[in-house]
Amino acid sequence: MGIGEWWQSRQQTTADVETRYGQPAGAGPEVPRARHVPLTTSQHILHLLLTVFTAGLWAPAWIILAIRGNRVRA
């Protein structure tokens, strides 16, 4: 088995995770799922300051967080 085949076998889809860790049928009310909301202006300012003080090293983290947003319970 090559590395590519091994990596593919280790990939999980959302359905796989929900099947494995989801709530069993008939187990009561469903647990609210987290949703993503955009970063606030103050969070962007904080990330800008971190990026400046770390000479740009924080920029990739900022970009990822800006794309994904904040996780909040629905």
FENHUUR-V854247 format. One record per residue. N is the residue number from 1. RES is the residue in three letters. D_FIRST is the distance of its C-alpha to the first C-alpha in whole Angstrom. Layout:
n=N res=RES d_first=D_FIRST
n=N res=RES d_first=D_FIRST
This chain:
n=1 res=MET d_first=0
n=2 res=GLY d_first=4
n=3 res=ILE d_first=7
n=4 res=GLY d_first=8
n=5 res=GLU d_first=6
n=6 res=TRP d_first=7
n=7 res=TRP d_first=10
n=8 res=GLN d_first=11
n=9 res=SER d_first=10
n=10 res=ARG d_first=13
n=11 res=GLN d_first=15
n=12 res=GLN d_first=18
n=13 res=THR d_first=21
n=14 res=THR d_first=25
n=15 res=ALA d_first=25
n=16 res=ASP d_first=22
n=17 res=VAL d_first=24
n=18 res=GLU d_first=28
n=19 res=THR d_first=27
n=20 res=ARG d_first=25
n=21 res=TYR d_first=28
n=22 res=GLY d_first=31
n=23 res=GLN d_first=34
n=24 res=PRO d_first=35
n=25 res=ALA d_first=37
n=26 res=GLY d_first=41
n=27 res=ALA d_first=40
n=28 res=GLY d_first=43
n=29 res=PRO d_first=43
n=30 res=GLU d_first=40
n=31 res=VAL d_first=39
n=32 res=PRO d_first=40
n=33 res=ARG d_first=37
n=34 res=ALA d_first=37
n=35 res=ARG d_first=38
n=36 res=HIS d_first=38
n=37 res=VAL d_first=41
n=38 res=PRO d_first=42
n=39 res=LEU d_first=42
n=40 res=THR d_first=46
n=41 res=THR d_first=48
n=42 res=SER d_first=49
n=43 res=GLN d_first=45
n=44 res=HIS d_first=45
n=45 res=ILE d_first=47
n=46 res=LEU d_first=46
n=47 res=HIS d_first=43
n=48 res=LEU d_first=45
n=49 res=LEU d_first=46
n=50 res=LEU d_first=43
n=51 res=THR d_first=42
n=52 res=VAL d_first=45
n=53 res=PHE d_first=45
n=54 res=THR d_first=42
n=55 res=ALA d_first=42
n=56 res=GLY d_first=40
n=57 res=LEU d_first=37
n=58 res=TRP d_first=37
n=59 res=ALA d_first=37
n=60 res=PRO d_first=33
n=61 res=ALA d_first=34
n=62 res=TRP d_first=37
n=63 res=ILE d_first=35
n=64 res=ILE d_first=33
n=65 res=LEU d_first=35
n=66 res=ALA d_first=38
n=67 res=ILE d_first=35
n=68 res=ARG d_first=34
n=69 res=GLY d_first=37
n=70 res=ASN d_first=39
n=71 res=ARG d_first=37
n=72 res=VAL d_first=40
n=73 res=ARG d_first=41
n=74 res=ALA d_first=42
